[in-house]
Amino acid sequence: MFSPWILSLQLILFPLFWRGIYTTETNPELVLTDPVTTVFKSAVLKGDSLVEKVEILKPVDLELACTWTGNPNKLPNITGYWRKDGSEITNSRLTVQLENEQYNLKRVFRITGDTLGNYSCIFSDTDEAKIYFNVAAPEMDDKKDKPIVAYVGDSVTMACKTKLPPNAWLWYKANGTEQELINATTDPLRYKISVDGNTTKLTVMNLTEEDSGVYVCSAIYNIKASVSRVEVRVITFMEPLKPFIAIVAEVIILVLLILLYERWSSQKSSHSPTDNGVHAEPTHKLTREGNNGMDENTTTRQRKI
């Protein structure tokens, strides 16, 4: 017969044993991450400077390789280093050996949305030779400098295009320092958005003067969004006539001023004494009296005869 303490121990261990039978162990989930792609970009410099453009779609390890063949001194070794946005990169200086009549300098950079910018390799001799790499997301092809002019009640269509198709396109209406997302689905009577690969178009219908402003198209890439801005001016049909109306008004005012001046001049002339006015009347009377005297003398002489 079992002792009481053995029975108590069995009662305690039995639930634990039963739970262990029906309990399965859960393995931690595996988090899969995309491996970072390595992109290689090289440039050969024969003169003093060179600019290369590098377009990046997603975060990568970018290997930049610089070759300088234009050093007339052909020193056995020179100093080479790297800059980012004009500032020297720490611990990037090293000695570059002359190999096959040229100098070679390489470095790998982790490129993300925050590290895009201008990278440059510098070959330092008596003078400096530089190769600039402008690392950026794909830019828009058709940036517009002049605004689009449309009339109230009409429609206007804006287009944006990139060399490489983005993951998505977005349109915004700039409102001061903020941007308002345009949703053509919720307001189909006002907006229409079409996408064809690397091209997108926004149509704004039934324009009002409040639709004037800056519209922003955004091409979304994994590395960063690339944007372009289009200015729209909505005017009334009277707007083009305003300069003409202003000119006509100026002409009318000028004519009125001339007429008023002429009337004032004529009134002034009629009230001022002249040779044909008040002073001329006594002379006229004297002339008539003189003539009468001459007539009387002539008559007297004729009677004497």
Summary of the structure (lengths in Angstrom):
residues: 305
radius of gyration: 47.8
end to end distance: 206.3
largest distance: 206.3
contacts: 728
relative contact order: 0.10
helix: 26%
strand: 40%
